[in-house]
Amino acid sequence: MELIQQYSPLLYGILSVLALLLVLCLIRAVIGPRIADRLVAVNMMGTLVMVIIALLAVVKDQGYLLDICLIYAMISFLAVVVLTRIYTGVYREAKENENRKGGTHDANS
């Protein structure tokens, strides 16, 4: 515990940098420009939040925060998978509409 107290200013500095990176990822998620950029930014935000929670668990010496970190990891993973599935469905629908309007039919469909 004494070692954690000695490195406490360093850990708080790291937490500050991670918070800044989290804000930058949020900006990337908002401005895009592509859906893939937004998905990667959301995934990165989830990873950064997990690292922040894990560091807070070490700094505050609270074991329950690690349980929260694991639950957040599962929820973040599921959110990225769901968003990817939705994006894939929208992309396929747009391609089918494009093929219908163009009069071409894809043999692989």
Backbone atoms as SQL, in Angstrom:
CREATE TABLE atoms (id INTEGER PRIMARY KEY, chain TEXT, resi INTEGER, resn TEXT, atom TEXT, x REAL, y REAL, z REAL);
INSERT INTO atoms VALUES
  (1, 'A', 1, 'MET', 'N', 0.829, -1.197, 0.000),
  (2, 'A', 1, 'MET', 'CA', 0.000, 0.000, 0.000),
  (3, 'A', 1, 'MET', 'C', 0.872, 1.257, 0.000),
  (4, 'A', 2, 'GLU', 'N', 1.998, 1.201, 0.676),
  (5, 'A', 2, 'GLU', 'CA', 2.885, 2.362, 0.737),
  (6, 'A', 2, 'GLU', 'C', 3.458, 2.681, -0.639),
  (7, 'A', 3, 'LEU', 'N', 3.728, 1.643, -1.416),
  (8, 'A', 3, 'LEU', 'CA', 4.245, 1.845, -2.763),
  (9, 'A', 3, 'LEU', 'C', 3.221, 2.582, -3.633),
  (10, 'A', 4, 'ILE', 'N', 1.969, 2.239, -3.473),
  (11, 'A', 4, 'ILE', 'CA', 0.905, 2.915, -4.231),
  (12, 'A', 4, 'ILE', 'C', 0.860, 4.391, -3.854),
  (13, 'A', 5, 'GLN', 'N', 1.024, 4.693, -2.590),
  (14, 'A', 5, 'GLN', 'CA', 0.997, 6.090, -2.141),
  (15, 'A', 5, 'GLN', 'C', 2.177, 6.871, -2.709),
  (16, 'A', 6, 'GLN', 'N', 3.317, 6.229, -2.860),
  (17, 'A', 6, 'GLN', 'CA', 4.475, 6.911, -3.418),
  (18, 'A', 6, 'GLN', 'C', 4.260, 7.250, -4.896),
  (19, 'A', 7, 'TYR', 'N', 3.599, 6.351, -5.606),
  (20, 'A', 7, 'TYR', 'CA', 3.374, 6.565, -7.036),
  (21, 'A', 7, 'TYR', 'C', 2.014, 7.194, -7.329),
  (22, 'A', 8, 'SER', 'N', 1.313, 7.629, -6.320),
  (23, 'A', 8, 'SER', 'CA', -0.012, 8.202, -6.494),
  (24, 'A', 8, 'SER', 'C', -0.038, 9.395, -7.457),
  (25, 'A', 9, 'PRO', 'N', 0.883, 10.365, -7.358),
  (26, 'A', 9, 'PRO', 'CA', 0.854, 11.473, -8.327),
  (27, 'A', 9, 'PRO', 'C', 1.049, 11.000, -9.768),
  (28, 'A', 10, 'LEU', 'N', 1.908, 10.022, -9.967),
  (29, 'A', 10, 'LEU', 'CA', 2.120, 9.473, -11.300),
  (30, 'A', 10, 'LEU', 'C', 0.854, 8.796, -11.817),
  (31, 'A', 11, 'LEU', 'N', 0.186, 8.028, -10.961),
  (32, 'A', 11, 'LEU', 'CA', -1.031, 7.342, -11.371),
  (33, 'A', 11, 'LEU', 'C', -2.140, 8.334, -11.699),
  (34, 'A', 12, 'TYR', 'N', -2.230, 9.411, -10.927),
  (35, 'A', 12, 'TYR', 'CA', -3.235, 10.435, -11.229),
  (36, 'A', 12, 'TYR', 'C', -2.892, 11.160, -12.528),
  (37, 'A', 13, 'GLY', 'N', -1.620, 11.333, -12.825),
  (38, 'A', 13, 'GLY', 'CA', -1.219, 11.908, -14.100),
  (39, 'A', 13, 'GLY', 'C', -1.612, 10.999, -15.260),
  (40, 'A', 14, 'ILE', 'N', -1.393, 9.704, -15.077),
  (41, 'A', 14, 'ILE', 'CA', -1.785, 8.737, -16.109),
  (42, 'A', 14, 'ILE', 'C', -3.293, 8.756, -16.306),
  (43, 'A', 15, 'LEU', 'N', -4.046, 8.841, -15.211),
  (44, 'A', 15, 'LEU', 'CA', -5.505, 8.921, -15.317),
  (45, 'A', 15, 'LEU', 'C', -5.941, 10.176, -16.072),
  (46, 'A', 16, 'SER', 'N', -5.237, 11.271, -15.865),
  (47, 'A', 16, 'SER', 'CA', -5.560, 12.509, -16.580),
  (48, 'A', 16, 'SER', 'C', -5.313, 12.362, -18.084),
  (49, 'A', 17, 'VAL', 'N', -4.207, 11.744, -18.436),
  (50, 'A', 17, 'VAL', 'CA', -3.899, 11.520, -19.859),
  (51, 'A', 17, 'VAL', 'C', -4.947, 10.593, -20.482),
  (52, 'A', 18, 'LEU', 'N', -5.334, 9.561, -19.755),
  (53, 'A', 18, 'LEU', 'CA', -6.356, 8.651, -20.272),
  (54, 'A', 18, 'LEU', 'C', -7.696, 9.359, -20.448),
  (55, 'A', 19, 'ALA', 'N', -8.027, 10.265, -19.536),
  (56, 'A', 19, 'ALA', 'CA', -9.268, 11.036, -19.670),
  (57, 'A', 19, 'ALA', 'C', -9.211, 11.926, -20.912),
  (58, 'A', 20, 'LEU', 'N', -8.060, 12.520, -21.173),
  (59, 'A', 20, 'LEU', 'CA', -7.899, 13.335, -22.376),
  (60, 'A', 20, 'LEU', 'C', -8.060, 12.480, -23.632),
  (61, 'A', 21, 'LEU', 'N', -7.461, 11.293, -23.636),
  (62, 'A', 21, 'LEU', 'CA', -7.595, 10.389, -24.777),
  (63, 'A', 21, 'LEU', 'C', -9.051, 9.956, -24.964),
  (64, 'A', 22, 'LEU', 'N', -9.754, 9.793, -23.860),
  (65, 'A', 22, 'LEU', 'CA', -11.165, 9.433, -23.936),
  (66, 'A', 22, 'LEU', 'C', -11.978, 10.532, -24.618),
  (67, 'A', 23, 'VAL', 'N', -11.675, 11.783, -24.291),
  (68, 'A', 23, 'VAL', 'CA', -12.362, 12.911, -24.924),
  (69, 'A', 23, 'VAL', 'C', -12.031, 12.968, -26.419),
  (70, 'A', 24, 'LEU', 'N', -10.786, 12.715, -26.776),
  (71, 'A', 24, 'LEU', 'CA', -10.403, 12.716, -28.188),
  (72, 'A', 24, 'LEU', 'C', -11.113, 11.599, -28.960),
  (73, 'A', 25, 'CYS', 'N', -11.264, 10.438, -28.336),
  (74, 'A', 25, 'CYS', 'CA', -12.005, 9.351, -28.985),
  (75, 'A', 25, 'CYS', 'C', -13.474, 9.713, -29.145),
  (76, 'A', 26, 'LEU', 'N', -14.021, 10.416, -28.172),
  (77, 'A', 26, 'LEU', 'CA', -15.408, 10.859, -28.276),
  (78, 'A', 26, 'LEU', 'C', -15.575, 11.823, -29.449),
  (79, 'A', 27, 'ILE', 'N', -14.620, 12.710, -29.623),
  (80, 'A', 27, 'ILE', 'CA', -14.667, 13.638, -30.759),
  (81, 'A', 27, 'ILE', 'C', -14.607, 12.866, -32.071),
  (82, 'A', 28, 'ARG', 'N', -13.736, 11.868, -32.150),
  (83, 'A', 28, 'ARG', 'CA', -13.627, 11.052, -33.370),
  (84, 'A', 28, 'ARG', 'C', -14.936, 10.299, -33.618),
  (85, 'A', 29, 'ALA', 'N', -15.579, 9.831, -32.553),
  (86, 'A', 29, 'ALA', 'CA', -16.836, 9.104, -32.722),
  (87, 'A', 29, 'ALA', 'C', -17.947, 10.018, -33.221),
  (88, 'A', 30, 'VAL', 'N', -17.902, 11.279, -32.839),
  (89, 'A', 30, 'VAL', 'CA', -18.950, 12.211, -33.254),
  (90, 'A', 30, 'VAL', 'C', -18.735, 12.685, -34.692),
  (91, 'A', 31, 'ILE', 'N', -17.494, 13.051, -35.049),
  (92, 'A', 31, 'ILE', 'CA', -17.279, 13.635, -36.374),
  (93, 'A', 31, 'ILE', 'C', -17.048, 12.595, -37.469),
  (94, 'A', 32, 'GLY', 'N', -16.747, 11.354, -37.088),
  (95, 'A', 32, 'GLY', 'CA', -16.641, 10.310, -38.117),
  (96, 'A', 32, 'GLY', 'C', -15.363, 10.364, -38.921),
  (97, 'A', 33, 'PRO', 'N', -15.381, 10.477, -40.190),
  (98, 'A', 33, 'PRO', 'CA', -16.488, 10.687, -41.122),
  (99, 'A', 33, 'PRO', 'C', -17.200, 9.401, -41.539),
  (100, 'A', 34, 'ARG', 'N', -16.553, 8.253, -41.403),
  (101, 'A', 34, 'ARG', 'CA', -17.187, 7.002, -41.805),
  (102, 'A', 34, 'ARG', 'C', -17.698, 6.267, -40.585),
  (103, 'A', 35, 'ILE', 'N', -18.600, 5.315, -40.823),
  (104, 'A', 35, 'ILE', 'CA', -19.145, 4.497, -39.744),
  (105, 'A', 35, 'ILE', 'C', -18.034, 3.651, -39.120),
  (106, 'A', 36, 'ALA', 'N', -17.111, 3.172, -39.925),
  (107, 'A', 36, 'ALA', 'CA', -16.013, 2.350, -39.404),
  (108, 'A', 36, 'ALA', 'C', -15.167, 3.154, -38.409),
  (109, 'A', 37, 'ASP', 'N', -14.940, 4.438, -38.697),
  (110, 'A', 37, 'ASP', 'CA', -14.205, 5.289, -37.759),
  (111, 'A', 37, 'ASP', 'C', -14.946, 5.408, -36.434),
  (112, 'A', 38, 'ARG', 'N', -16.249, 5.534, -36.525),
  (113, 'A', 38, 'ARG', 'CA', -17.058, 5.651, -35.315),
  (114, 'A', 38, 'ARG', 'C', -17.034, 4.363, -34.496),
  (115, 'A', 39, 'LEU', 'N', -17.109, 3.224, -35.177),
  (116, 'A', 39, 'LEU', 'CA', -17.070, 1.942, -34.464),
  (117, 'A', 39, 'LEU', 'C', -15.730, 1.738, -33.755),
  (118, 'A', 40, 'VAL', 'N', -14.654, 2.068, -34.432),
  (119, 'A', 40, 'VAL', 'CA', -13.329, 1.931, -33.813),
  (120, 'A', 40, 'VAL', 'C', -13.197, 2.880, -32.616),
  (121, 'A', 41, 'ALA', 'N', -13.724, 4.092, -32.755),
  (122, 'A', 41, 'ALA', 'CA', -13.658, 5.059, -31.658),
  (123, 'A', 41, 'ALA', 'C', -14.468, 4.582, -30.460),
  (124, 'A', 42, 'VAL', 'N', -15.645, 4.021, -30.696),
  (125, 'A', 42, 'VAL', 'CA', -16.465, 3.509, -29.592),
  (126, 'A', 42, 'VAL', 'C', -15.762, 2.333, -28.911),
  (127, 'A', 43, 'ASN', 'N', -15.158, 1.465, -29.699),
  (128, 'A', 43, 'ASN', 'CA', -14.410, 0.346, -29.129),
  (129, 'A', 43, 'ASN', 'C', -13.224, 0.847, -28.296),
  (130, 'A', 44, 'MET', 'N', -12.521, 1.838, -28.803),
  (131, 'A', 44, 'MET', 'CA', -11.380, 2.404, -28.084),
  (132, 'A', 44, 'MET', 'C', -11.831, 3.080, -26.788),
  (133, 'A', 45, 'MET', 'N', -12.980, 3.741, -26.835),
  (134, 'A', 45, 'MET', 'CA', -13.495, 4.371, -25.627),
  (135, 'A', 45, 'MET', 'C', -13.795, 3.324, -24.558),
  (136, 'A', 46, 'GLY', 'N', -14.363, 2.202, -24.972),
  (137, 'A', 46, 'GLY', 'CA', -14.629, 1.131, -24.017),
  (138, 'A', 46, 'GLY', 'C', -13.355, 0.600, -23.389),
  (139, 'A', 47, 'THR', 'N', -12.321, 0.448, -24.204),
  (140, 'A', 47, 'THR', 'CA', -11.035, -0.029, -23.689),
  (141, 'A', 47, 'THR', 'C', -10.427, 0.976, -22.716),
  (142, 'A', 48, 'LEU', 'N', -10.487, 2.256, -23.059),
  (143, 'A', 48, 'LEU', 'CA', -9.939, 3.288, -22.172),
  (144, 'A', 48, 'LEU', 'C', -10.682, 3.340, -20.845),
  (145, 'A', 49, 'VAL', 'N', -11.989, 3.194, -20.884),
  (146, 'A', 49, 'VAL', 'CA', -12.767, 3.200, -19.637),
  (147, 'A', 49, 'VAL', 'C', -12.376, 2.011, -18.765),
  (148, 'A', 50, 'MET', 'N', -12.150, 0.863, -19.387),
  (149, 'A', 50, 'MET', 'CA', -11.729, -0.310, -18.611),
  (150, 'A', 50, 'MET', 'C', -10.371, -0.077, -17.947),
  (151, 'A', 51, 'VAL', 'N', -9.450, 0.532, -18.670),
  (152, 'A', 51, 'VAL', 'CA', -8.126, 0.822, -18.104),
  (153, 'A', 51, 'VAL', 'C', -8.253, 1.835, -16.965),
  (154, 'A', 52, 'ILE', 'N', -9.095, 2.844, -17.143),
  (155, 'A', 52, 'ILE', 'CA', -9.289, 3.844, -16.088),
  (156, 'A', 52, 'ILE', 'C', -9.878, 3.195, -14.839),
  (157, 'A', 53, 'ILE', 'N', -10.869, 2.327, -15.010),
  (158, 'A', 53, 'ILE', 'CA', -11.466, 1.659, -13.851),
  (159, 'A', 53, 'ILE', 'C', -10.443, 0.766, -13.158),
  (160, 'A', 54, 'ALA', 'N', -9.628, 0.054, -13.935),
  (161, 'A', 54, 'ALA', 'CA', -8.607, -0.811, -13.336),
  (162, 'A', 54, 'ALA', 'C', -7.566, 0.006, -12.571),
  (163, 'A', 55, 'LEU', 'N', -7.150, 1.150, -13.120),
  (164, 'A', 55, 'LEU', 'CA', -6.196, 2.002, -12.403),
  (165, 'A', 55, 'LEU', 'C', -6.807, 2.581, -11.120),
  (166, 'A', 56, 'LEU', 'N', -8.071, 2.948, -11.197),
  (167, 'A', 56, 'LEU', 'CA', -8.736, 3.444, -9.990),
  (168, 'A', 56, 'LEU', 'C', -8.841, 2.348, -8.924),
  (169, 'A', 57, 'ALA', 'N', -9.031, 1.108, -9.357),
  (170, 'A', 57, 'ALA', 'CA', -9.070, -0.004, -8.408),
  (171, 'A', 57, 'ALA', 'C', -7.734, -0.143, -7.685),
  (172, 'A', 58, 'VAL', 'N', -6.642, 0.078, -8.412),
  (173, 'A', 58, 'VAL', 'CA', -5.316, -0.012, -7.792),
  (174, 'A', 58, 'VAL', 'C', -5.067, 1.181, -6.866),
  (175, 'A', 59, 'VAL', 'N', -5.404, 2.380, -7.345),
  (176, 'A', 59, 'VAL', 'CA', -5.135, 3.588, -6.560),
  (177, 'A', 59, 'VAL', 'C', -5.964, 3.599, -5.274),
  (178, 'A', 60, 'LYS', 'N', -7.233, 3.258, -5.392),
  (179, 'A', 60, 'LYS', 'CA', -8.142, 3.316, -4.238),
  (180, 'A', 60, 'LYS', 'C', -8.151, 2.033, -3.418),
  (181, 'A', 61, 'ASP', 'N', -7.471, 0.994, -3.900),
  (182, 'A', 61, 'ASP', 'CA', -7.408, -0.302, -3.221),
  (183, 'A', 61, 'ASP', 'C', -8.807, -0.864, -2.973),
  (184, 'A', 62, 'GLN', 'N', -9.612, -0.849, -4.035),
  (185, 'A', 62, 'GLN', 'CA', -10.980, -1.348, -3.967),
  (186, 'A', 62, 'GLN', 'C', -11.137, -2.494, -4.970),
  (187, 'A', 63, 'GLY', 'N', -11.274, -3.706, -4.466),
  (188, 'A', 63, 'GLY', 'CA', -11.356, -4.876, -5.327),
  (189, 'A', 63, 'GLY', 'C', -12.635, -4.965, -6.140),
  (190, 'A', 64, 'TYR', 'N', -13.723, -4.393, -5.629),
  (191, 'A', 64, 'TYR', 'CA', -14.985, -4.481, -6.345),
  (192, 'A', 64, 'TYR', 'C', -14.939, -3.732, -7.687),
  (193, 'A', 65, 'LEU', 'N', -14.027, -2.770, -7.810),
  (194, 'A', 65, 'LEU', 'CA', -13.908, -2.047, -9.070),
  (195, 'A', 65, 'LEU', 'C', -13.426, -2.953, -10.202),
  (196, 'A', 66, 'LEU', 'N', -12.658, -3.974, -9.860),
  (197, 'A', 66, 'LEU', 'CA', -12.221, -4.927, -10.886),
  (198, 'A', 66, 'LEU', 'C', -13.392, -5.759, -11.398),
  (199, 'A', 67, 'ASP', 'N', -14.343, -6.079, -10.516),
  (200, 'A', 67, 'ASP', 'CA', -15.552, -6.765, -10.957),
  (201, 'A', 67, 'ASP', 'C', -16.350, -5.884, -11.910),
  (202, 'A', 68, 'ILE', 'N', -16.447, -4.604, -11.580),
  (203, 'A', 68, 'ILE', 'CA', -17.136, -3.664, -12.450),
  (204, 'A', 68, 'ILE', 'C', -16.420, -3.568, -13.787),
  (205, 'A', 69, 'CYS', 'N', -15.102, -3.591, -13.760),
  (206, 'A', 69, 'CYS', 'CA', -14.306, -3.527, -14.987),
  (207, 'A', 69, 'CYS', 'C', -14.597, -4.733, -15.886),
  (208, 'A', 70, 'LEU', 'N', -14.697, -5.917, -15.304),
  (209, 'A', 70, 'LEU', 'CA', -14.990, -7.119, -16.097),
  (210, 'A', 70, 'LEU', 'C', -16.393, -7.064, -16.690),
  (211, 'A', 71, 'ILE', 'N', -17.352, -6.610, -15.914),
  (212, 'A', 71, 'ILE', 'CA', -18.719, -6.481, -16.423),
  (213, 'A', 71, 'ILE', 'C', -18.760, -5.452, -17.550),
  (214, 'A', 72, 'TYR', 'N', -18.057, -4.347, -17.366),
  (215, 'A', 72, 'TYR', 'CA', -18.010, -3.317, -18.400),
  (216, 'A', 72, 'TYR', 'C', -17.360, -3.850, -19.675),
  (217, 'A', 73, 'ALA', 'N', -16.353, -4.709, -19.523),
  (218, 'A', 73, 'ALA', 'CA', -15.696, -5.298, -20.697),
  (219, 'A', 73, 'ALA', 'C', -16.680, -6.142, -21.496),
  (220, 'A', 74, 'MET', 'N', -17.500, -6.932, -20.810),
  (221, 'A', 74, 'MET', 'CA', -18.485, -7.754, -21.514),
  (222, 'A', 74, 'MET', 'C', -19.535, -6.888, -22.205),
  (223, 'A', 75, 'ILE', 'N', -20.012, -5.858, -21.516),
  (224, 'A', 75, 'ILE', 'CA', -21.023, -4.983, -22.108),
  (225, 'A', 75, 'ILE', 'C', -20.444, -4.221, -23.299),
  (226, 'A', 76, 'SER', 'N', -19.218, -3.753, -23.173),
  (227, 'A', 76, 'SER', 'CA', -18.581, -3.020, -24.269),
  (228, 'A', 76, 'SER', 'C', -18.398, -3.917, -25.485),
  (229, 'A', 77, 'PHE', 'N', -17.976, -5.138, -25.262),
  (230, 'A', 77, 'PHE', 'CA', -17.810, -6.077, -26.368),
  (231, 'A', 77, 'PHE', 'C', -19.135, -6.324, -27.073),
  (232, 'A', 78, 'LEU', 'N', -20.188, -6.566, -26.298),
  (233, 'A', 78, 'LEU', 'CA', -21.492, -6.803, -26.896),
  (234, 'A', 78, 'LEU', 'C', -22.004, -5.586, -27.656),
  (235, 'A', 79, 'ALA', 'N', -21.741, -4.399, -27.133),
  (236, 'A', 79, 'ALA', 'CA', -22.183, -3.180, -27.812),
  (237, 'A', 79, 'ALA', 'C', -21.498, -3.034, -29.165),
  (238, 'A', 80, 'VAL', 'N', -20.217, -3.304, -29.226),
  (239, 'A', 80, 'VAL', 'CA', -19.495, -3.194, -30.499),
  (240, 'A', 80, 'VAL', 'C', -19.987, -4.250, -31.483),
  (241, 'A', 81, 'VAL', 'N', -20.254, -5.455, -31.010),
  (242, 'A', 81, 'VAL', 'CA', -20.770, -6.501, -31.897),
  (243, 'A', 81, 'VAL', 'C', -22.147, -6.113, -32.440),
  (244, 'A', 82, 'VAL', 'N', -23.021, -5.603, -31.583),
  (245, 'A', 82, 'VAL', 'CA', -24.356, -5.200, -32.031),
  (246, 'A', 82, 'VAL', 'C', -24.272, -4.047, -33.022),
  (247, 'A', 83, 'LEU', 'N', -23.451, -3.050, -32.731),
  (248, 'A', 83, 'LEU', 'CA', -23.307, -1.930, -33.658),
  (249, 'A', 83, 'LEU', 'C', -22.750, -2.378, -35.007),
  (250, 'A', 84, 'THR', 'N', -21.831, -3.318, -34.981),
  (251, 'A', 84, 'THR', 'CA', -21.265, -3.833, -36.226),
  (252, 'A', 84, 'THR', 'C', -22.323, -4.592, -37.025),
  (253, 'A', 85, 'ARG', 'N', -23.142, -5.374, -36.336),
  (254, 'A', 85, 'ARG', 'CA', -24.219, -6.102, -37.025),
  (255, 'A', 85, 'ARG', 'C', -25.218, -5.133, -37.652),
  (256, 'A', 86, 'ILE', 'N', -25.561, -4.084, -36.927),
  (257, 'A', 86, 'ILE', 'CA', -26.493, -3.096, -37.459),
  (258, 'A', 86, 'ILE', 'C', -25.886, -2.417, -38.685),
  (259, 'A', 87, 'TYR', 'N', -24.633, -2.019, -38.581),
  (260, 'A', 87, 'TYR', 'CA', -23.959, -1.365, -39.709),
  (261, 'A', 87, 'TYR', 'C', -23.896, -2.292, -40.920),
  (262, 'A', 88, 'THR', 'N', -23.606, -3.564, -40.691),
  (263, 'A', 88, 'THR', 'CA', -23.535, -4.523, -41.789),
  (264, 'A', 88, 'THR', 'C', -24.897, -4.682, -42.459),
  (265, 'A', 89, 'GLY', 'N', -25.960, -4.716, -41.657),
  (266, 'A', 89, 'GLY', 'CA', -27.304, -4.821, -42.222),
  (267, 'A', 89, 'GLY', 'C', -27.674, -3.605, -43.042),
  (268, 'A', 90, 'VAL', 'N', -27.343, -2.426, -42.562),
  (269, 'A', 90, 'VAL', 'CA', -27.624, -1.192, -43.305),
  (270, 'A', 90, 'VAL', 'C', -26.817, -1.173, -44.598),
  (271, 'A', 91, 'TYR', 'N', -25.571, -1.601, -44.544),
  (272, 'A', 91, 'TYR', 'CA', -24.724, -1.626, -45.734),
  (273, 'A', 91, 'TYR', 'C', -25.285, -2.585, -46.781),
  (274, 'A', 92, 'ARG', 'N', -25.702, -3.771, -46.350),
  (275, 'A', 92, 'ARG', 'CA', -26.270, -4.747, -47.293),
  (276, 'A', 92, 'ARG', 'C', -27.555, -4.229, -47.912),
  (277, 'A', 93, 'GLU', 'N', -28.376, -3.593, -47.110),
  (278, 'A', 93, 'GLU', 'CA', -29.629, -3.043, -47.629),
  (279, 'A', 93, 'GLU', 'C', -29.362, -1.947, -48.657),
  (280, 'A', 94, 'ALA', 'N', -28.385, -1.096, -48.375),
  (281, 'A', 94, 'ALA', 'CA', -28.043, -0.038, -49.330),
  (282, 'A', 94, 'ALA', 'C', -27.520, -0.636, -50.628),
  (283, 'A', 95, 'LYS', 'N', -26.709, -1.686, -50.543),
  (284, 'A', 95, 'LYS', 'CA', -26.184, -2.339, -51.747),
  (285, 'A', 95, 'LYS', 'C', -27.310, -2.973, -52.567),
  (286, 'A', 96, 'GLU', 'N', -28.275, -3.598, -51.886),
  (287, 'A', 96, 'GLU', 'CA', -29.395, -4.204, -52.597),
  (288, 'A', 96, 'GLU', 'C', -30.233, -3.143, -53.294),
  (289, 'A', 97, 'ASN', 'N', -30.470, -2.030, -52.637),
  (290, 'A', 97, 'ASN', 'CA', -31.217, -0.940, -53.261),
  (291, 'A', 97, 'ASN', 'C', -30.453, -0.372, -54.451),
  (292, 'A', 98, 'GLU', 'N', -29.156, -0.270, -54.334),
  (293, 'A', 98, 'GLU', 'CA', -28.324, 0.220, -55.436),
  (294, 'A', 98, 'GLU', 'C', -28.388, -0.730, -56.625),
  (295, 'A', 99, 'ASN', 'N', -28.358, -2.022, -56.355),
  (296, 'A', 99, 'ASN', 'CA', -28.438, -3.014, -57.429),
  (297, 'A', 99, 'ASN', 'C', -29.802, -2.983, -58.113),
  (298, 'A', 100, 'ARG', 'N', -30.867, -2.777, -57.339),
  (299, 'A', 100, 'ARG', 'CA', -32.215, -2.708, -57.912),
  (300, 'A', 100, 'ARG', 'C', -32.367, -1.484, -58.804),
  (301, 'A', 101, 'LYS', 'N', -31.850, -0.361, -58.342),
  (302, 'A', 101, 'LYS', 'CA', -31.976, 0.872, -59.126),
  (303, 'A', 101, 'LYS', 'C', -31.146, 0.816, -60.389),
  (304, 'A', 102, 'GLY', 'N', -29.985, 0.190, -60.301),
  (305, 'A', 102, 'GLY', 'CA', -29.104, 0.088, -61.458),
  (306, 'A', 102, 'GLY', 'C', -29.542, -0.970, -62.454),
  (307, 'A', 103, 'GLY', 'N', -30.459, -1.838, -62.030),
  (308, 'A', 103, 'GLY', 'CA', -30.937, -2.881, -62.929),
  (309, 'A', 103, 'GLY', 'C', -30.051, -4.096, -62.968),
  (310, 'A', 104, 'THR', 'N', -28.996, -4.111, -62.166),
  (311, 'A', 104, 'THR', 'CA', -28.110, -5.277, -62.147),
  (312, 'A', 104, 'THR', 'C', -28.448, -6.114, -60.938),
  (313, 'A', 105, 'HIS', 'N', -28.348, -7.405, -61.106),
  (314, 'A', 105, 'HIS', 'CA', -28.589, -8.323, -60.004),
  (315, 'A', 105, 'HIS', 'C', -27.320, -9.103, -59.760),
  (316, 'A', 106, 'ASP', 'N', -26.926, -9.142, -58.520),
  (317, 'A', 106, 'ASP', 'CA', -25.700, -9.827, -58.145),
  (318, 'A', 106, 'ASP', 'C', -25.982, -11.321, -58.047),
  (319, 'A', 107, 'ALA', 'N', -25.160, -12.133, -58.654),
  (320, 'A', 107, 'ALA', 'CA', -25.359, -13.581, -58.633),
  (321, 'A', 107, 'ALA', 'C', -25.063, -14.158, -57.258),
  (322, 'A', 108, 'ASN', 'N', -24.296, -13.470, -56.429),
  (323, 'A', 108, 'ASN', 'CA', -23.937, -13.993, -55.118),
  (324, 'A', 108, 'ASN', 'C', -25.012, -13.719, -54.078),
  (325, 'A', 109, 'SER', 'N', -25.986, -12.896, -54.355),
  (326, 'A', 109, 'SER', 'CA', -27.020, -12.533, -53.388),
  (327, 'A', 109, 'SER', 'C', -27.988, -13.648, -53.159);
